[in-house]
């Protein structure tokens, strides 16, 4: 992942590999509980009609985003999933073998140079408190790399610091600081904190051009009407 040290990459791989050995193909392996994963995916992609698009999934785990994509689009989409953990990618390839779905194991900061997609999604990839790097700096690096390789937008999910308690090993982001980072890349930004009380999502559009005839952001051809 963009911005991690070698030790942090190793720690991340070992952490998820250990969970995989214990839980197998399960939300528990990915650190999720209570079947909230689809709710996150829905929030991250809510602004888009995904049919015909190429979706990049950063930190894809078992490729579960394909469940939502299949429900909405059938086979009318392309998907690329990237994850640091080889065991998760091996399972993902078995679970989603159809044409148009590809998986890669490795560091996103390097693999992103070879990928071109319409939108990039990253769900909870920085929920763990880093030991050597700054979580905000890494978040900005991920956003920067994702915007370089996608044509339309980046959507990321974060734990919020507007909560009653925090666990020692998790990292909770200040939504205002993430907005500050987002505005470094684009004037066209959406923050959603309406789907879970302890998480929020940020969508950053590459194209923040304004239609001077009406003073609004230009409408993307595949964006749902009424969302601008």
Secondary structure, DSSP 8 states (H G I E B T S, - for coil): -TT--HHHHHHHHHHHHHHHHHH-SSHHHHT--TT-HHHHHHHHHTTB--TT-EEEEET-TTTTHHHHHHHHHTT--EEEEEES-HHHHHHHHHH--STTEEEEES-HHHHGGG--EEEEEEESTT-B--SSS-HHHHHHHHHHHHHHHEEEEEEEEEEBS-SS---TTB--B-HHHHHHHHHTT-S-EEEE-SS-TTEEEEEEES---EETTTTEE---TTB-TT--
